[in-house]
Each structure stands twice: as structure tokens, then as C-alpha cells.
Amino acid sequence: MYVGRFLVVGPEGGAYRVSSRSFPNRQIVTRDDALTVGPTPDAPETDNPYVAYNCLRIVDSPAGETVIFGNGSQVDPIAEKIELGYPARDALASSLLALDYEKDDYDTPRIAATIDADGEAYVGIVRKDALLVETVEEPTLVATYEKDSPEAFDFEAEDAETAASAAYDLEFEHAVCAAGVARTEDGFETAIENGDD
């Protein structure tokens, strides 16, 4: 089944995976304070605005450290609002509503999730027909296609590296790259899986 880009989020961590039929020549790299999706060196040039973006950021907020991850440019304004002290739910809802779904040939939804230092987690999606933001108490999956409403999902990963690998290896079609995140006593750890052999 092809579900497009997806994320899994729970109170202890999660993962984000790029799955793509149109732009498979992408990778995730660490850049400044973010994990960034972008073209590989051998990728054909494109002016598609949805190919490169920060997919994961960790920010400090008045409530403590928070991780934000998602499938597009919405990650940055969500992170900025949380840094300013917005509650995560409000930051997700207002940013997703403002940016709306992607105006591509498929009306691709935007998806995002947050986890704070206490394990309070949220997931959000904006589709052409709805905006949903929900509290997460167990691993929850949301994808851009087919599974575009948050649903409980069996996903176990004890650390960021395992989360990234597990997301990459899920049997959804056209895996490109994945990022994992885990909440630890010392803050959030992240990992990248680019499918390198």
C-alpha cells in the first residue's frame, strides 16, 4: 500500500518517513538545529517547493524542550510558536490552518507532531476537507494518503536509531528516508536512516 509521507508519534518518541514515487532521490541530513529533507547530489533539478524542508526540530520553550516533526514547511512555524510559549496544540492548529494542505496535483495533506519533555504528545493533519489535532497517548500513525486520519499503530522503538530503522522498514511502498526521535532523561535524541547499503 502506498500511503505517501507518514509519521508515527507516541509519548516516548516517534518517526517520520519520506515515501515517494515522484521524487525518490532525497535524503535527510543534519543541519544546524534541524533534520532536513533535501535532494541527493545526483537528483534531477526541480523547482517543486515541497521537495526540501526541515522535517524535525528540537526547541526550548517556557515548558521545556519540545520536538516537532512533519512533512513540510509547517515544521518551522510550529517550532517558532512553541519557542514563544504557545501550547503545542495551538501551535499545531494555527500553523496547519495557516499553511493549509499542499497545493499540488494531489492536494497532499500536511502532517505534524509534537512531543514535550514530559511526554505530552500531539498529532495534527490538515486535509482539503478537515483540520484535526489530537492528543496522543499511544503510538499513533497519520499519513498523507490512505491513512489520513490519526490511528493507533503498533510501533515499538527503544531509541531514535531503532525508530528511524523501524519506520524505514515498514511495508508501506516507496521508502526513501526516515528520521527517528526518542525522549531520554537528557533530552531528545535523533537518528537518520537514508537506506544506504
C-alpha positions as CSV (number, residue, x, y, z in Angstrom):
1,M,0.0,0.0,0.0
2,Y,1.3,3.5,-0.8
3,V,0.5,6.0,2.0
4,G,3.0,8.7,1.0
5,R,4.8,10.5,3.7
6,F,3.9,9.5,7.2
7,L,4.7,9.9,10.8
8,V,4.3,7.8,14.0
9,V,4.2,9.6,17.3
10,G,3.9,8.5,20.9
11,P,4.7,9.9,24.3
12,E,8.2,8.4,24.2
13,G,9.2,9.2,20.7
14,G,8.4,8.6,17.0
15,A,9.5,8.7,13.5
16,Y,8.9,10.4,10.1
17,R,9.3,8.8,6.8
18,V,9.5,10.1,3.3
19,S,7.9,7.7,0.8
20,S,7.8,9.0,-2.7
21,R,7.0,7.9,-6.3
22,S,7.7,11.3,-7.8
23,F,10.9,12.4,-6.0
24,P,12.8,9.4,-4.7
25,N,16.3,11.0,-4.9
26,R,16.1,12.6,-1.4
27,Q,17.9,12.2,1.9
28,I,17.8,13.5,5.4
29,V,20.8,15.5,6.7
30,T,21.6,17.2,10.0
31,R,21.7,21.0,9.5
32,D,22.1,23.4,12.4
33,D,19.3,22.7,14.8
34,A,17.2,20.6,12.4
35,L,16.9,17.4,10.4
36,T,16.4,18.5,6.8
37,V,14.9,16.6,3.8
38,G,16.6,17.5,0.5
39,P,17.7,16.2,-2.8
40,T,20.6,13.8,-3.1
41,P,23.6,15.1,-5.1
42,D,22.5,13.0,-8.1
43,A,18.9,14.2,-8.0
44,P,17.5,15.9,-11.1
45,E,16.9,19.6,-10.6
46,T,13.3,20.6,-9.6
47,D,11.5,23.8,-8.7
48,N,8.9,21.8,-6.7
49,P,8.6,23.7,-3.4
50,Y,7.6,20.6,-1.5
51,V,10.8,18.5,-2.1
52,A,13.1,20.2,0.5
53,Y,12.2,21.2,4.1
54,N,13.1,20.8,7.8
55,C,11.3,17.6,8.9
56,L,12.4,17.7,12.5
57,R,13.3,20.4,15.0
58,I,14.0,20.5,18.7
59,V,13.3,23.8,20.5
60,D,13.4,25.2,24.0
61,S,10.1,26.6,25.3
62,P,8.9,28.0,28.6
63,A,7.5,24.5,29.2
64,G,10.9,22.8,28.4
65,E,12.3,21.1,25.4
66,T,9.9,20.0,22.6
67,V,10.4,18.1,19.4
68,I,8.4,19.0,16.3
69,F,8.3,16.8,13.1
70,G,6.3,16.7,9.9
71,N,6.2,16.6,6.2
72,G,6.8,20.2,5.1
73,S,7.5,23.8,5.8
74,Q,4.9,23.8,8.6
75,V,7.6,22.4,11.0
76,D,9.3,25.8,11.2
77,P,6.3,28.0,12.3
78,I,5.1,25.3,14.7
79,A,8.6,25.3,16.3
80,E,8.7,29.1,16.4
81,K,5.3,29.3,18.1
82,I,6.3,26.7,20.7
83,E,9.5,28.7,21.4
84,L,7.4,31.7,22.0
85,G,5.3,29.9,24.6
86,Y,2.2,28.8,22.6
87,P,0.7,25.5,23.8
88,A,1.7,22.7,21.3
89,R,-2.0,22.1,20.4
90,D,-2.5,25.8,19.4
91,A,0.9,25.9,17.6
92,L,-0.1,22.9,15.5
93,A,-3.7,24.0,14.8
94,S,-2.8,27.6,13.9
95,S,0.2,26.7,11.7
96,L,-1.5,23.9,9.9
97,L,-4.6,26.0,9.2
98,A,-2.5,29.0,8.0
99,L,-0.4,26.9,5.6
100,D,-3.2,24.6,4.6
101,Y,-2.8,21.4,2.5
102,E,-0.2,21.4,-0.2
103,K,-1.5,22.9,-3.5
104,D,0.0,20.1,-5.7
105,D,-1.8,17.7,-8.1
106,Y,-2.9,15.5,-5.2
107,D,-4.0,18.1,-2.6
108,T,-1.5,16.5,-0.3
109,P,-2.2,17.0,3.4
110,R,0.3,18.5,5.8
111,I,1.0,16.3,8.9
112,A,2.9,17.2,12.0
113,A,3.5,16.0,15.6
114,T,5.0,17.3,18.8
115,I,6.3,15.7,22.0
116,D,7.5,17.7,25.0
117,A,9.9,16.8,27.8
118,D,7.1,15.4,29.9
119,G,5.9,13.1,27.2
120,E,2.8,15.1,26.3
121,A,2.3,14.4,22.6
122,Y,0.0,15.7,19.8
123,V,-0.6,14.9,16.2
124,G,-2.2,17.0,13.5
125,I,-3.2,16.9,9.9
126,V,-4.8,19.5,7.5
127,R,-6.5,18.0,4.5
128,K,-8.7,19.6,1.9
129,D,-11.7,18.7,3.9
130,A,-10.6,18.9,7.5
131,L,-8.2,20.0,10.2
132,L,-7.5,17.5,13.0
133,V,-5.3,18.0,16.1
134,E,-5.4,15.2,18.7
135,T,-3.7,14.3,22.0
136,V,-1.6,11.2,21.7
137,E,-1.4,8.6,24.5
138,E,-0.2,5.6,22.5
139,P,1.8,5.2,19.2
140,T,-0.3,6.9,16.5
141,L,0.2,7.0,12.7
142,V,-1.0,9.5,10.2
143,A,-0.1,9.6,6.5
144,T,-0.7,11.9,3.6
145,Y,-2.7,9.2,1.7
146,E,-4.9,6.3,2.6
147,K,-4.3,6.7,6.3
148,D,-5.1,10.4,6.6
149,S,-6.8,10.3,10.0
150,P,-4.7,9.6,13.1
151,E,-5.0,6.0,14.2
152,A,-3.4,3.8,16.8
153,F,-0.4,1.9,15.4
154,D,1.8,-0.9,16.7
155,F,5.2,0.7,16.8
156,E,7.9,0.0,19.3
157,A,11.3,1.6,19.4
158,E,13.5,1.9,22.4
159,D,15.8,4.6,20.9
160,A,15.9,7.0,17.9
161,E,18.0,4.8,15.7
162,T,15.6,1.9,16.1
163,A,12.6,4.3,15.4
164,A,14.2,5.5,12.2
165,S,15.0,2.0,11.0
166,A,11.6,0.6,12.0
167,A,9.8,3.4,10.1
168,Y,12.0,2.9,7.1
169,D,11.4,-0.8,7.1
170,L,7.6,-0.7,7.4
171,E,5.9,-2.4,4.5
172,F,4.4,0.8,3.0
173,E,5.6,1.3,-0.5
174,H,8.4,3.5,-1.9
175,A,10.6,4.2,1.2
176,V,13.1,7.0,0.6
177,C,14.4,8.1,4.0
178,A,13.4,8.3,7.6
179,A,14.1,10.2,10.9
180,G,13.6,8.8,14.4
181,V,13.4,10.6,17.7
182,A,13.3,9.4,21.3
183,R,12.7,11.1,24.6
184,T,15.5,10.4,27.1
185,E,16.4,11.6,30.6
186,D,18.9,14.0,28.9
187,G,16.5,15.4,26.3
188,F,15.7,14.2,22.8
189,E,17.9,12.1,20.6
190,T,17.5,11.8,16.9
191,A,18.7,9.4,14.2
192,I,18.6,9.2,10.4
193,E,18.0,6.3,8.0
194,N,18.7,7.1,4.4
195,G,18.6,3.5,3.2
196,D,22.3,3.3,2.4
197,D,23.5,-0.2,1.7
